[in-house]
Amino acid sequence: MNLERIQQALRQAGIDGWLFYDFHNRDPISYRILGLPSDKFTSRRWFYFIPANGSPVKLVHRVEPTKLDQLPGEKKYYSAWRQLHQMLREILQGVRRVAMQYSPLAAVPYVATVDAGTVELIRSFGAEIVSSANLVQTFEALLDERAFQTHQQAGFIIQNIKDEAFLQIGNFIREGKKLTEYDLQQWIMERFEQQELTCMGEFPIVAVNEHAANPHYEPTVKSSAAFRPGDMVLIDLWAKLKKAGAIFYDITWCGYVGDKTPEEYNKLFQLVRRARQTALKLVEEKMSRREQLHGYEVDDVCRAVIEQAGYGEYFVHRTGHSIGEEVHANGANLDNLETCDDRLLMPGMCFSIEPGIYLEGRMGVRTEINVFIQQDYRVTVVGAQQEELVLIR
């Protein structure tokens, strides 16, 4: 835990303190940010208060008196619930605004781990509870230069594997050999292993025609379709280097088996490409002016492009997600559909932009890029951006 950095972030945000709390290991965020071991069961409630200025305070039950011993600050003990309430009141005396893992109206459920009763209790002491969402991403979603380099390295390899995958389809069809979605998925996994990459058990998506209308389609031996001339193909692949602190890379490309793409398929791809570029342009413009930009705002401008073309109901997921050591990390998502993500985009953040259109029973298209905001606010797209459908011949 970096106490000085946490307190600096609190002062910059105008928040009087950050109250960490756990019971029955319900809040993994607290354990990660505080650097606590999470493999031991927490049978009693504990609280850890970090003020914007001054020394932290630990509050633990006498049955588990050593729970927070590795953290700095004064330690207080309680046994009875009335004693717990009184001590919390004293710890928070004079505190006007306190951050907790809470999100108003559950807008950002990824950080909403504090139960409603505990929120009511803290409010009863006269403190205003504010969301820790932006604080959390400051410590969990911002990449340093070394981490960003691992993202770039994985991206270079994955872009090549993606190109090889499309070539593989063409080779099998020209030779009259059978290749299924599942076969190609497994081939991609073999290439990951050969290149020292891991997808942490979350396998790539390889989908043709109507299967691509399911954004999270999972090919199996039984359900898998074989590639044929005239097929519309979607490949979504993600992985990271097999090393500590490595960052995922995640892209989606689409192609067509044949010499000329069908008009409707090409029209839909160009529509999602335009939506992708509209979202990217907003990020670039806002960052160049160093203006605040929330995740939901990027989703709004991207989604508007597709809605105005009459396909809004077929864009069934958020525009993008945070990327880190997990492919879906704990920073701001580009989302005003599934949630209203009001977290800020900021330097050091990596995220996807991936609009899609899914016509059930017929076809699906998606284009996905990875975006990184440099410390000087420059916006970098890592790897090639798909501008035209891949012709697989």
C-alpha positions, 0 to 999 in steps of 0.5 A, a space after each residue: 500500500 502506498 499511503 502517501 499516494 492514496 492521501 494525495 489522491 484524496 486531497 486532489 478529489 476533495 474527499 476527507 478520507 477513504 473508509 475500507 471495510 470487509 466482512 466474509 471477504 466480500 470486498 476484493 478491492 480493499 485487499 488488493 489496494 491495501 496489499 492484504 492477503 486475501 486467502 484467509 477467511 474474514 469472519 468478523 467485520 473490519 474497517 480501515 480509515 485513511 484520512 486525507 491528512 494524518 494517520 490511518 485508524 484500524 478497527 478490528 474485532 477482538 476475535 481477529 485482532 491481528 487482521 490489519 497488523 501489516 497496515 500503518 496506523 492506530 489500532 482499535 478493538 471492538 467486541 459488541 456491535 454497540 461498541 463498533 458503532 460508537 468507535 466508528 462514530 468517533 473515527 469519523 467525527 468531523 469527516 464530511 465526505 468519505 469514499 467507500 466501495 459504493 456507487 449511487 444507484 448501482 451505476 458502477 456495480 464493479 465497485 459497489 461491494 459495500 452493503 446497504 446497511 453499512 452505507 446507512 450506518 455510516 450516513 447516520 454519523 453525518 458523513 456523506 458517502 461518495 463513490 471510490 470508483 475513480 480512486 479505485 481505478 487510479 490504483 488498479 487500472 493505470 498502466 506504467 510504461 513497463 506494463 504498456 510495453 507488455 501490451 504492445 508486445 502481446 499486440 504485435 504477436 496477436 495481430 500476426 496470429 489473427 492474420 495467420 488464422 484468416 490465411 488458415 481458413 483460405 488454405 483449408 478451403 483451397 485444398 478441399 479440407 474440412 476446418 471448423 470453428 472449433 478447429 480454428 479456435 484450438 489452432 489459435 490456442 496452440 499458437 498462443 502457447 507457442 508464442 508464450 501467451 495466455 488467455 487465462 482459460 477464456 478461449 477465443 471466439 471463432 464464429 461464422 454467419 448466424 453464430 456471429 450474431 451471438 457476441 459471446 459465441 463459444 464453438 464446441 466440437 458438436 456445435 461448430 460449423 465448418 468454413 465454406 465459400 460464402 461464409 461471413 467470419 468473425 474472430 475475437 482473440 485476446 491474450 497476454 504474455 506469460 509474465 508477472 504484470 503483463 497486460 492483455 491485448 484484445 481485438 476483433 476482426 471480420 472477413 468473408 470467404 470469397 472474392 466479393 463481400 455481400 452488400 449488406 454485410 459490407 454495409 454493416 461493417 462500414 457502419 460499425 467502423 464509422 462508429 468506432 472511429 467516431 468514439 476514438 475521435 471524441 477520446 482524442 479531442 477531449 484528451 488533446 484539450 485535457 478535458 474530463 471525459 466519462 466512460 458513458 459519454 464515449 458510449 453515447 457518441 458511438 451508439 448514436 452512429 448506429 442508432 441513427 442508421 436504424 440498427 440501435 436495437 442490434 447493438 446489444 453490449 457496451 462500446 468498450 471495456 477496461 483492459 489490464 492484467 485481466 482482459 476485463 479490468 477495473 477501470 472505466 468502461 465505455 458504457 451507457 447501456 449495461 451500466 451508466 459508467 461515470 468513471 473518468 478516462 485518464 492517462 495510463 488507461 487502456 481500453 477497447 472500442 468495439 461496436 457491433 451489430 448482431 442480426 439474430 439467425 443471420 450475421 454479426 459484425 464487430 470491430 475492436 481496437 485497443 486504445 491507450 492514453 499516454 501520460 502526456 494525454 496523447 491517444 495511441 491505438 495499439 496495432 492495426 485498425 480494420 478498415 475493410 473486411 478481410 477477403 479470404 481466398 
